[in-house]
Amino acid sequence: MANTWNGFVTGRAFAVSSVNAGLLNAGSRVLRLRRVGMLNNQTSAVTGVICLMELRWYSGAGWTTPTSVSAVAHDSTNSPLSSVTHGYAGTPTGTSNLLRRILWSSDEAGASVATNDELECLVPLNIIWDAGYANSNVQPLTLRTNESFMNYNTAGAAGLADHWMEFTDEAT
């Protein structure tokens, strides 16, 4: 069984041309991205907008001045994630490959309505990348040395969201 990690960025404010959450493999491990999700955690009233995000895979990757967030191991005996950066903000570098575009409503969720803002609070509906679990014939997104995955906000700047990534690693 591979070591499994959960990277979680809480309360990230949407900003245009910014990394909401990212994962960079700058070492010899092989990372396999299994799931990526977002939660609408905007609890106070905000005039929301539609945010446009891109899920990007970078080759020849680097990441200047990110705000690092420690990923949490699913087993406390997992070896430390040296040369792996998880976090947000900063500037990704390398060759960008677009995997998916996502529209997200940044309004606060209401208690008694069922619009997109409320549906974004439900875990089964907030998964924005899910590969490699349900069908063993589908490869998860693999990050080798100097490759990264970024949830990049291209348009829209209002509100907050939590961002999470679940990934496995193999030391080489």
C-alpha positions in Angstrom: 0.0 0.0 0.0 1.3 3.4 -0.9 1.8 6.2 1.6 -1.2 8.5 1.4 -1.3 12.2 2.2 -3.9 15.0 2.4 -3.0 18.5 1.6 -5.5 21.1 2.8 -5.6 24.9 2.2 -8.2 26.6 4.4 -10.0 29.9 3.7 -8.1 30.8 0.6 -9.4 34.1 -0.9 -10.0 34.0 -4.6 -7.5 36.2 -6.5 -7.1 36.6 -10.2 -4.0 35.0 -11.7 -3.2 33.1 -8.5 -2.6 29.5 -7.3 -5.5 28.4 -5.1 -3.7 25.2 -4.2 -0.7 23.3 -5.7 1.6 20.4 -5.4 5.2 20.4 -6.7 7.4 17.3 -6.8 11.0 18.6 -6.8 12.6 15.3 -5.6 12.9 11.7 -6.5 9.5 10.5 -5.3 6.7 9.6 -7.6 3.5 11.3 -6.5 0.1 10.1 -7.7 -2.7 12.6 -7.4 -5.9 10.8 -6.6 -8.5 13.5 -5.7 -8.8 17.2 -5.7 -11.7 19.1 -4.2 -13.0 22.5 -3.1 -15.5 23.5 -0.3 -17.5 26.7 -0.3 -16.7 27.9 3.2 -17.8 31.5 2.8 -19.9 32.0 5.9 -20.5 35.7 5.8 -22.4 37.6 3.2 -20.4 38.5 0.1 -21.4 39.7 -3.3 -20.1 36.6 -5.1 -18.9 36.2 -8.6 -18.3 33.3 -11.0 -14.6 32.3 -10.6 -12.9 30.5 -13.5 -10.2 28.1 -12.5 -7.9 25.8 -14.5 -6.5 22.6 -13.3 -3.0 22.5 -14.8 -0.2 20.0 -14.9 3.3 21.5 -15.4 6.4 19.8 -16.7 9.9 21.2 -16.1 8.1 22.8 -13.1 9.2 25.2 -10.4 7.2 27.4 -8.0 8.5 30.7 -6.8 7.5 32.1 -3.4 4.5 29.8 -2.6 3.0 29.8 0.9 3.7 26.3 2.0 1.2 24.2 3.9 2.2 20.8 5.4 0.4 17.8 4.0 -1.0 15.4 6.6 0.0 11.7 6.4 -2.8 9.1 6.6 -0.4 7.0 8.7 2.0 8.7 11.2 4.8 6.4 10.2 5.0 7.6 6.6 8.4 9.0 5.7 8.6 12.8 5.5 7.8 14.5 2.2 11.2 16.0 1.4 11.4 18.0 -1.8 7.6 18.1 -2.1 5.8 21.5 -1.8 2.1 21.8 -1.1 0.5 25.2 -0.6 -0.9 28.2 -2.5 0.0 31.6 -4.0 3.4 32.2 -5.6 4.1 31.8 -9.3 4.3 28.4 -11.1 6.9 27.9 -13.8 7.5 25.3 -16.5 5.3 24.2 -19.4 1.6 24.3 -18.5 -0.8 21.7 -19.7 -4.5 22.4 -19.2 -6.4 19.4 -17.8 -9.8 21.0 -17.0 -11.6 24.3 -16.5 -14.0 24.9 -13.7 -16.6 27.5 -12.9 -17.2 28.2 -9.2 -19.8 30.4 -7.6 -18.2 32.4 -4.7 -21.4 33.5 -3.0 -22.0 32.4 0.6 -24.0 29.3 1.1 -27.6 29.8 2.3 -29.3 27.6 4.9 -32.7 27.1 3.1 -31.9 27.2 -0.7 -30.4 24.8 -3.1 -28.3 26.8 -5.6 -24.8 26.1 -6.7 -23.4 27.8 -3.6 -25.0 25.2 -1.3 -24.2 22.3 -3.5 -20.5 23.2 -3.3 -20.7 22.4 0.4 -21.5 18.7 -0.2 -18.4 16.5 -0.4 -19.6 14.2 -3.3 -20.3 17.3 -5.4 -17.2 19.4 -4.6 -14.7 16.9 -6.0 -13.1 18.6 -9.1 -10.6 15.9 -10.0 -11.1 12.2 -9.3 -8.9 9.7 -11.1 -7.5 6.3 -10.2 -10.0 5.2 -7.5 -13.1 3.8 -9.1 -11.5 2.2 -12.1 -8.1 0.5 -11.8 -7.6 0.9 -15.5 -7.5 4.7 -15.2 -4.1 6.1 -14.3 -4.0 8.7 -11.6 -2.2 12.0 -12.5 1.5 11.2 -11.8 4.0 13.8 -10.8 7.6 12.8 -11.4 10.7 15.0 -10.7 10.0 18.7 -11.5 6.4 18.2 -12.3 3.5 20.0 -10.5 -0.3 20.2 -10.4 -2.0 23.6 -9.8 -5.5 24.8 -9.2 -5.1 28.2 -10.8 -7.7 31.0 -10.6 -7.9 32.9 -13.9 -10.9 35.1 -13.3 -13.2 36.2 -10.5 -12.1 37.5 -7.1 -14.6 37.4 -4.3 -15.2 35.0 -1.4 -13.2 32.1 0.2 -12.9 28.4 -0.4 -11.1 25.5 1.1 -9.0 23.4 -1.3 -7.8 19.8 -0.7 -5.7 17.2 -2.5 -5.3 13.6 -1.7 -2.2 11.9 -3.1 0.1 8.9 -2.7 3.8 8.7 -3.0 6.5 6.1 -3.7 10.1 6.7 -2.7 12.5 5.8 -5.5 
